[in-house]
Amino acid sequence: MSKRLHPLMFVGTGSDVGKSVIAAGFCRIFLQDGYHPAPFKAQNMSLNSYATPEGLEIGRAQAVQAEAAGIPCHTDMNPILLKPQSDHTSQVVLNGKPVGNQSAGSYFRNEGRDRLRIAVHEAFDRLAAQYSPVVMEGAGSISEINLRHVDLVNMSMAMYAGADVILVADIDRGGVFASVYGSIMLLTEEERKHIKGIIINKFRGDIQLFKEGIQIIEDLCHIPVLGVIPYFTDIHIEEEDSVSLEHKAHYAQSATLNCAVVLLRHMSNFTDFDVLEHDPRIHLYYASNASDIEDADIVILPGSKSTIDDLYHLRRNGLAEAVVKARRRGATILGICGGYQMMGREVCDPHHTEGDIERIPGLGLLPVTTIIDGEKKTRQVTCEFGQGYEIHQGTTTPLEKPSPLLHLHNGTEDGYKVDDHCMGTYVHGILDNTAFIDALLQPFTDRLAENNRPFDYHAFKEEQYNRLAAHIRKYVNVDKVYELLSTNK
């Protein structure tokens, strides 16, 4: 059996510096080297979530890291998930279950923090008893000193776990010397003792030209730079945030099939569509204007954290009418979760779960009606096409003879299918199944011609994790990391 290693924690000089991807890469490295790793992030803020095998909810990033580690995901890997509902409030998910909505001011008060702190510590302890090493991830910047007294996820968590901490800095955004030095100097003396290394991420150009920069950082901080990782675009790991979606490619005249995902204000679980980005039969892009979908062959309405508000804005900006027109001209329309609800005749919210609007007409593409209720449904499911998961609030009922899209293995049914060009489902991740995509593309068989080869997304993801691990091994002193994690303290 492999020697037990200390917990390893990746923290950042700021948000979006690459902590999640690097943590996933080390999960795969430890797996390859015969260890039994597991990811852990005490608190995550994201609309991109996932259902565990037990039917509980965690951040999608930790589910991806668990996949890289070769293990099933569990709520202990992300005991607190904050799902933004507006600029000021978030739904708080604790140990996989919603426990209410809170404003930022309310959440970050001292009152009640002990309960949350105990919960994240207990979750970590359970993981650490079962896995080695635990690959931990911080959130945002480690130097939000105004929040130090209520911190649950960064240095206070590292000190509780006795973790060896590596600081990740994004050189691509500029100011790397100030961000590294400032982040470390703003820590307390006790916190600084846990920072054992620095990784410079997203480097562009000749790394040899940064040798002097490495020496300067080490001289300033008295902490070794363990690696400089080049920026890459040819390794595809699911992203945690959707901020870049609107900048992704638009309609392409040369593409075989154009697939437009409607870009919603409160879009959730955007990783549903990662598979379509890599399927060679499809050109995927995100549509924020009615004109963006005029020539789309497939239009997808994605999940939403606020179905009624998103539907209201689709009507205001003309996208709702554009989707209906696309259906009339023969395009395929698929709704997933909130998008499925929008495709019906109406969405009702009698208990004001989402807001003040009690009823709004849907797109009328499916003969169903939806009532939003307070109970969130989360579970993994298996159907004739493969596996997926549900995370939604609301019950959708057929107004005509039922015509389910999916038949679940527990004997129930899901979704509604009018024909091969118009359908909806509550199941996220359904597109990860080759059989479902093949069925979705079946009406376009003549156009696909020789390019109609199934795409194995599972094999593709495994290749990406292995390539990520190889990339990190090439540019990070992994032997030094093992030395840190093995040294007696």
C-alpha positions as CSV (number, residue, x, y, z in Angstrom):
1,M,0.0,0.0,0.0
2,S,1.3,3.5,-0.8
3,K,2.6,5.7,2.0
4,R,0.0,8.2,3.4
5,L,0.7,11.7,2.3
6,H,-0.1,15.1,3.9
7,P,-3.1,16.9,2.5
8,L,-2.1,19.2,-0.4
9,M,-3.9,22.5,-0.9
10,F,-3.9,24.8,-3.9
11,V,-4.8,28.5,-3.1
12,G,-4.8,31.5,-5.4
13,T,-3.7,35.1,-5.7
14,G,-7.2,35.6,-7.1
15,S,-10.1,34.0,-8.8
16,D,-9.8,32.2,-12.1
17,V,-6.0,31.6,-11.7
18,G,-6.4,27.9,-12.6
19,K,-6.6,26.3,-9.1
20,S,-9.4,23.9,-10.1
21,V,-7.7,22.6,-13.2
22,I,-4.4,22.1,-11.4
23,A,-6.1,20.3,-8.5
24,A,-7.8,18.0,-11.1
25,G,-4.4,17.4,-12.7
26,F,-2.8,16.4,-9.4
27,C,-5.8,14.1,-8.6
28,R,-4.9,12.3,-11.8
29,I,-1.2,12.3,-11.1
30,F,-1.7,10.7,-7.6
31,L,-4.1,8.1,-9.1
32,Q,-1.5,7.2,-11.8
33,D,1.2,6.9,-9.1
34,G,-0.8,4.4,-7.1
35,Y,-2.3,6.6,-4.4
36,H,-6.0,7.0,-3.5
37,P,-6.7,10.7,-3.8
38,A,-9.9,12.7,-3.2
39,P,-10.7,16.4,-3.9
40,F,-12.0,18.8,-1.3
41,K,-13.2,22.4,-1.4
42,A,-14.9,23.6,1.8
43,Q,-17.0,26.3,0.1
44,N,-17.7,26.8,-3.5
45,M,-19.8,29.4,-5.3
46,S,-21.2,28.3,-8.6
47,L,-24.3,27.7,-10.6
48,N,-22.6,24.7,-12.1
49,S,-23.6,21.8,-9.8
50,Y,-23.8,18.1,-9.9
51,A,-25.9,15.3,-8.2
52,T,-23.9,12.7,-6.3
53,P,-24.9,9.0,-6.4
54,E,-26.8,9.6,-3.2
55,G,-28.9,12.3,-4.9
56,L,-27.2,15.3,-3.1
57,E,-25.8,18.4,-4.7
58,I,-22.1,19.6,-4.9
59,G,-20.1,21.9,-7.1
60,R,-19.4,20.5,-10.5
61,A,-15.7,21.3,-10.2
62,Q,-15.3,18.8,-7.4
63,A,-17.3,16.2,-9.4
64,V,-14.7,16.7,-12.2
65,Q,-11.8,16.4,-9.8
66,A,-13.3,13.2,-8.4
67,E,-13.6,11.9,-11.9
68,A,-9.9,12.7,-12.4
69,A,-9.2,10.9,-9.2
70,G,-11.2,7.8,-10.4
71,I,-13.7,7.8,-7.6
72,P,-17.4,8.6,-7.2
73,C,-18.2,12.2,-6.0
74,H,-19.6,12.8,-2.5
75,T,-20.8,15.8,-0.6
76,D,-17.9,15.6,1.7
77,M,-15.8,16.9,-1.2
78,N,-17.8,20.2,-1.2
79,P,-19.8,20.5,2.0
80,I,-20.9,24.1,1.3
81,L,-22.1,25.2,-2.1
82,L,-23.4,28.8,-2.7
83,K,-25.6,29.1,-5.8
84,P,-26.1,32.8,-6.7
85,Q,-29.7,33.9,-7.2
86,S,-29.1,37.6,-7.7
87,D,-26.2,40.1,-7.3
88,H,-26.8,40.0,-3.5
89,T,-28.3,36.6,-2.5
90,S,-27.4,33.0,-2.8
91,Q,-29.0,29.6,-2.1
92,V,-26.9,27.9,0.6
93,V,-26.5,24.1,0.0
94,L,-25.0,22.4,3.1
95,N,-23.9,18.8,2.9
96,G,-25.8,18.4,-0.4
97,K,-29.2,19.9,0.7
98,P,-30.5,23.5,0.5
99,V,-30.8,25.2,3.9
100,G,-32.2,28.5,2.7
101,N,-31.3,31.7,0.9
102,Q,-28.9,34.3,2.4
103,S,-27.6,37.7,1.4
104,A,-23.8,38.1,1.3
105,G,-24.0,40.3,4.4
106,S,-26.0,37.7,6.3
107,Y,-23.8,34.7,5.2
108,F,-20.5,36.3,6.2
109,R,-21.6,37.4,9.7
110,N,-19.9,35.8,12.7
111,E,-23.2,34.5,13.9
112,G,-23.7,30.9,12.7
113,R,-20.2,30.5,11.4
114,D,-19.3,27.9,14.0
115,R,-22.0,25.6,12.7
116,L,-20.6,25.9,9.1
117,R,-17.0,25.5,10.3
118,I,-17.9,22.3,12.2
119,A,-19.6,20.9,9.1
120,V,-16.6,21.5,6.8
121,H,-14.1,20.2,9.3
122,E,-16.2,17.0,9.8
123,A,-16.5,16.6,6.0
124,F,-12.7,16.9,5.7
125,D,-12.1,14.5,8.5
126,R,-14.2,11.8,6.9
127,L,-12.4,12.2,3.6
128,A,-9.0,12.2,5.2
129,A,-9.8,8.9,7.0
130,Q,-10.6,7.3,3.7
131,Y,-8.3,8.9,1.1
132,S,-4.7,9.9,0.7
133,P,-3.8,12.5,-0.3
134,V,-6.7,14.9,0.0
135,V,-6.3,17.4,-2.7
136,M,-7.7,20.7,-1.4
137,E,-8.7,23.9,-3.2
138,G,-9.1,27.4,-1.8
139,A,-11.5,30.0,-3.1
140,G,-10.6,33.3,-4.8
141,S,-7.7,35.1,-3.2
142,I,-6.0,33.9,0.0
143,S,-5.5,37.5,1.1
144,E,-9.1,38.8,1.6
145,I,-8.0,40.0,5.0
146,N,-11.3,41.7,5.7
147,L,-12.9,38.2,5.7
148,R,-10.1,36.4,7.7
149,H,-12.2,36.2,10.8
150,V,-15.0,34.3,9.0
151,D,-12.8,32.3,6.5
152,L,-13.9,28.7,6.1
153,V,-12.2,27.8,2.8
154,N,-8.7,29.2,2.6
155,M,-5.9,29.4,5.2
156,S,-8.0,28.6,8.2
157,M,-9.0,25.3,6.5
158,A,-5.4,24.7,5.5
159,M,-4.2,25.1,9.1
160,Y,-7.0,22.8,10.4
161,A,-6.1,20.1,7.9
162,G,-2.3,20.5,8.4
163,A,-2.0,20.9,4.6
164,D,1.0,21.8,2.6
165,V,-0.1,24.8,0.6
166,I,0.9,25.8,-2.9
167,L,0.1,29.3,-4.1
168,V,-1.1,29.5,-7.8
169,A,-0.6,32.8,-9.6
170,D,-1.9,33.7,-13.1
171,I,0.9,35.5,-15.0
172,D,-1.3,36.0,-18.1
173,R,-3.3,38.7,-16.3
174,G,-0.2,40.7,-15.4
175,G,1.3,41.9,-12.1
176,V,2.5,38.4,-11.1
177,F,5.3,39.7,-8.8
178,A,3.0,42.0,-6.9
179,S,0.2,39.4,-6.7
180,V,2.5,36.7,-5.4
181,Y,4.5,38.9,-2.9
182,G,1.4,40.8,-1.8
183,S,-0.6,37.6,-1.2
184,I,2.1,36.1,0.9
185,M,2.9,39.2,2.9
186,L,-0.7,39.9,3.8
187,L,-0.9,36.5,5.5
188,T,-0.2,36.2,9.2
189,E,3.1,34.7,10.3
190,E,1.4,31.4,11.2
191,E,-0.4,31.3,7.9
192,R,2.8,31.8,5.9
193,K,4.3,28.8,7.5
194,H,1.9,26.6,5.5
195,I,2.9,28.0,2.1
196,K,5.4,25.5,0.8
197,G,5.6,26.4,-2.9
198,I,4.5,28.6,-5.7
199,I,3.2,27.7,-9.2
200,I,3.2,30.3,-11.9
201,N,0.3,29.4,-14.2
202,K,-0.8,30.4,-17.8
203,F,2.7,31.4,-19.0
204,R,3.0,32.5,-22.7
205,G,6.3,32.5,-24.5
206,D,9.8,31.1,-23.8
207,I,9.9,29.9,-20.2
208,Q,13.7,30.3,-20.2
209,L,13.2,34.0,-20.3
210,F,11.5,33.9,-17.0
211,K,14.4,32.3,-15.1
212,E,15.3,35.6,-13.6
213,G,11.7,36.1,-12.6
214,I,11.7,32.8,-10.7
215,Q,14.8,33.9,-8.8
216,I,13.3,37.2,-7.9
217,I,10.2,35.7,-6.6
218,E,12.1,33.1,-4.5
219,D,14.4,35.9,-3.1
220,L,11.5,38.1,-2.2
221,C,9.2,35.4,-0.7
222,H,11.8,32.8,0.5
223,I,9.4,30.1,-0.9
224,P,10.4,27.9,-3.9
225,V,8.8,28.2,-7.3
226,L,7.8,24.6,-8.0
227,G,6.9,25.2,-11.7
228,V,5.9,27.5,-14.5
229,I,3.0,26.0,-16.4
230,P,2.5,27.2,-20.0
231,Y,-0.9,28.4,-21.1
232,F,-2.7,25.7,-23.1
233,T,-5.7,25.5,-25.4
234,D,-5.4,21.9,-26.5
235,I,-6.3,20.2,-23.3
236,H,-10.0,20.3,-22.5
237,I,-11.1,20.2,-18.9
238,E,-14.6,21.4,-17.9
239,E,-14.6,25.0,-16.8
240,E,-16.0,26.1,-13.5
241,D,-17.4,29.5,-14.6
242,S,-19.5,30.4,-17.5
243,V,-18.1,33.9,-17.9
244,S,-16.5,33.1,-21.3
245,L,-19.4,31.4,-23.0
246,E,-20.6,34.5,-24.9
247,H,-17.2,34.8,-26.5
248,K,-17.2,31.3,-27.9
249,A,-17.7,30.8,-31.6
250,H,-20.9,31.8,-33.4
251,Y,-22.6,30.5,-36.5
252,A,-20.2,29.0,-39.1
253,Q,-21.3,28.6,-42.7
254,S,-18.8,25.8,-43.2
255,A,-19.9,23.7,-40.2
256,T,-21.8,20.5,-40.9
257,L,-24.4,21.1,-38.2
258,N,-24.8,24.4,-36.3
259,C,-26.0,24.0,-32.7
260,A,-27.0,27.2,-30.8
261,V,-27.3,27.2,-27.0
262,V,-29.4,30.1,-25.9
263,L,-27.4,32.1,-23.4
264,L,-29.5,32.8,-20.4
265,R,-28.9,35.4,-17.7
266,H,-29.2,32.8,-15.0
267,M,-27.8,29.8,-17.0
268,S,-26.8,26.8,-14.9
269,N,-25.0,23.6,-15.6
270,F,-23.5,24.9,-18.8
271,T,-21.1,21.9,-18.8
272,D,-24.1,19.9,-20.3
273,F,-22.7,21.2,-23.6
274,D,-19.0,20.5,-23.3
275,V,-19.4,17.3,-25.2
276,L,-20.9,19.2,-28.2
277,E,-17.9,21.4,-28.3
278,H,-15.7,18.4,-29.1
279,D,-18.0,16.3,-31.3
280,P,-16.6,16.7,-34.8
281,R,-20.1,16.5,-36.3
282,I,-21.3,19.6,-34.5
283,H,-20.4,23.3,-34.4
284,L,-21.5,24.7,-31.0
285,Y,-22.0,28.3,-30.2
286,Y,-23.9,30.4,-27.7
287,A,-26.7,32.7,-28.8
288,S,-27.5,36.0,-27.1
289,N,-29.5,37.6,-29.9
290,A,-32.4,36.5,-32.1
291,S,-30.2,36.8,-35.2
292,D,-27.8,34.2,-33.7
293,I,-30.2,31.4,-34.2
294,E,-31.7,32.2,-37.5
295,D,-29.6,29.6,-39.3
296,A,-29.1,27.1,-36.5
297,D,-29.9,23.5,-37.2
298,I,-30.3,22.6,-33.4
299,V,-31.4,25.1,-30.7
300,I,-30.9,24.2,-27.1
301,L,-32.6,25.9,-24.2
302,P,-30.4,25.2,-21.2
303,G,-31.0,25.0,-17.4
304,S,-31.7,28.1,-15.4
305,K,-31.5,29.1,-11.7
306,S,-34.4,31.5,-12.3
307,T,-36.7,30.0,-15.0
308,I,-39.4,32.7,-14.9
309,D,-37.0,35.6,-15.0
310,D,-35.0,34.1,-17.9
311,L,-38.2,33.3,-19.8
312,Y,-39.4,36.9,-19.2
313,H,-36.2,38.3,-20.7
314,L,-36.3,35.9,-23.6
315,R,-39.6,37.4,-24.5
316,R,-38.3,41.0,-24.1
317,N,-35.2,40.5,-26.3
318,G,-36.9,38.6,-29.1
319,L,-35.2,35.2,-28.5
320,A,-38.4,33.5,-27.5
321,E,-40.0,34.4,-30.8
322,A,-36.8,33.4,-32.6
323,V,-36.9,29.9,-31.0
324,V,-40.5,29.4,-32.1
325,K,-39.6,30.5,-35.6
326,A,-36.7,28.1,-35.7
327,R,-39.1,25.3,-34.8
328,R,-41.5,26.3,-37.6
329,R,-38.7,26.2,-40.2
330,G,-37.7,22.7,-39.1
331,A,-34.8,23.2,-36.7
332,T,-34.5,20.8,-33.7
333,I,-35.4,22.3,-30.4
334,L,-34.2,20.6,-27.1
335,G,-34.9,21.9,-23.7
336,I,-33.0,20.8,-20.6
337,C,-34.3,21.4,-17.1
338,G,-35.3,25.0,-16.9
339,G,-35.3,25.1,-20.7
340,Y,-37.7,22.2,-20.7
341,Q,-40.0,24.2,-18.4
342,M,-39.8,27.2,-20.8
343,M,-40.9,25.1,-23.8
344,G,-44.3,24.3,-22.2
345,R,-47.4,26.4,-22.3
346,E,-46.9,28.1,-19.0
347,V,-44.7,28.2,-15.9
348,C,-46.5,29.0,-12.6
349,D,-45.0,30.0,-9.3
350,P,-47.9,30.2,-6.8
351,H,-45.7,30.2,-3.8
352,H,-43.3,32.9,-5.1
353,T,-40.3,30.5,-4.9
354,E,-38.5,32.4,-7.6
355,G,-40.0,35.9,-7.2
356,D,-43.1,38.0,-7.6
357,I,-44.4,36.7,-11.0
358,E,-46.9,34.0,-10.4
359,R,-47.5,32.9,-14.0
360,I,-45.8,33.4,-17.3
361,P,-46.7,31.9,-20.7
362,G,-44.2,29.5,-22.1
363,L,-43.1,29.1,-25.7
364,G,-45.9,26.7,-26.4
365,L,-43.7,24.1,-28.1
366,L,-44.6,21.3,-25.7
367,P,-48.1,20.5,-24.3
368,V,-47.0,20.6,-20.7
369,T,-47.4,22.9,-17.7
370,T,-45.0,23.5,-14.9
371,I,-45.5,24.5,-11.2
372,I,-42.5,25.8,-9.4
373,D,-42.4,24.4,-5.9
374,G,-40.0,24.8,-2.9
375,E,-38.7,21.2,-2.9
376,K,-35.5,20.7,-4.9
377,K,-35.2,17.4,-6.6
378,T,-31.6,16.0,-6.9
379,R,-30.8,12.5,-8.0
380,Q,-28.7,10.5,-10.5
381,V,-30.8,8.6,-13.1
382,T,-30.3,5.9,-15.7
383,C,-32.4,5.6,-18.8
384,E,-32.3,3.8,-22.2
385,F,-29.6,6.2,-23.4
386,G,-27.4,6.0,-20.4
387,Q,-26.9,8.1,-17.2
388,G,-27.5,11.6,-16.1
389,Y,-28.7,13.6,-13.1
390,E,-31.6,15.9,-12.0
391,I,-31.3,19.1,-10.1
392,H,-34.5,21.2,-10.3
393,Q,-37.4,22.8,-8.5
394,G,-40.7,22.3,-10.2
395,T,-43.2,19.6,-11.4
396,T,-44.0,19.4,-15.1
397,T,-47.3,17.8,-16.1
398,P,-48.5,16.8,-19.6
399,L,-51.7,18.5,-20.8
400,E,-52.2,15.9,-23.5
401,K,-51.4,12.2,-23.9
402,P,-48.0,11.6,-22.3
403,S,-45.2,11.2,-24.7
404,P,-42.1,10.8,-22.6
405,L,-38.6,11.4,-24.0
406,L,-36.9,9.1,-21.5
407,H,-37.8,5.9,-19.7
408,L,-36.0,5.7,-16.4
409,H,-34.8,2.4,-15.0
410,N,-36.7,3.0,-11.7
411,G,-39.9,2.6,-13.7
412,T,-40.8,6.3,-14.1
413,E,-40.7,8.5,-17.2
414,D,-39.1,11.9,-17.9
415,G,-39.6,14.7,-20.3
416,Y,-41.8,15.1,-23.4
417,K,-41.2,14.4,-27.1
418,V,-43.5,15.9,-29.8
419,D,-41.3,14.5,-32.6
420,D,-37.6,14.0,-33.5
421,H,-37.3,17.8,-33.8
422,C,-39.0,19.0,-30.5
423,M,-38.4,17.6,-27.0
424,G,-37.5,18.4,-23.5
425,T,-36.0,16.7,-20.4
426,Y,-35.1,17.4,-16.8
427,V,-32.0,15.2,-17.1
428,H,-28.7,17.1,-17.1
429,G,-25.7,15.2,-18.6
430,I,-28.0,13.4,-21.1
431,L,-25.8,14.7,-23.9
432,D,-22.8,12.9,-22.4
433,N,-24.3,9.7,-23.7
434,T,-23.3,8.8,-27.2
435,A,-26.6,7.0,-27.8
436,F,-28.6,10.2,-27.1
437,I,-26.5,12.4,-29.3
438,D,-26.8,9.9,-32.1
439,A,-30.6,9.9,-31.7
440,L,-30.6,13.8,-31.6
441,L,-28.6,13.9,-34.9
442,Q,-30.6,11.1,-36.6
443,P,-32.8,13.5,-38.6
444,F,-29.6,15.0,-40.1
445,T,-28.1,11.7,-41.3
446,D,-28.1,12.6,-45.0
447,R,-26.2,15.8,-44.3
448,L,-23.7,14.2,-42.0
449,A,-22.7,11.6,-44.7
450,E,-19.2,10.3,-43.9
451,N,-18.9,12.4,-40.8
452,N,-21.5,10.5,-38.9
453,R,-19.2,8.6,-36.6
454,P,-20.2,8.3,-32.9
455,F,-18.1,10.4,-30.4
456,D,-17.0,8.6,-27.2
457,Y,-17.1,11.4,-24.7
458,H,-16.0,9.2,-21.7
459,A,-12.8,8.1,-23.6
460,F,-12.2,11.7,-24.6
461,K,-12.4,13.0,-21.0
462,E,-10.0,10.2,-19.8
463,E,-7.5,11.3,-22.5
464,Q,-7.8,14.9,-21.4
465,Y,-7.1,14.1,-17.7
466,N,-4.1,12.0,-18.7
467,R,-2.8,14.8,-21.0
468,L,-3.3,17.4,-18.2
469,A,-1.3,15.2,-15.8
470,A,1.5,14.8,-18.4
471,H,1.5,18.6,-18.9
472,I,1.8,19.3,-15.2
473,R,4.6,16.6,-14.8
474,K,6.6,18.3,-17.5
475,Y,6.5,21.8,-16.0
476,V,6.1,21.3,-12.2
477,N,8.7,19.6,-9.9
478,V,6.4,16.8,-8.9
479,D,9.2,15.0,-7.0
480,K,9.5,18.1,-4.8
481,V,5.8,18.0,-4.2
482,Y,6.0,14.4,-3.1
483,E,8.9,15.4,-0.8
484,L,6.8,18.1,0.8
485,L,3.9,15.7,1.3
486,S,6.1,13.0,2.8
487,T,8.3,15.0,5.2
488,N,7.6,14.6,8.9
489,K,6.3,17.8,10.5
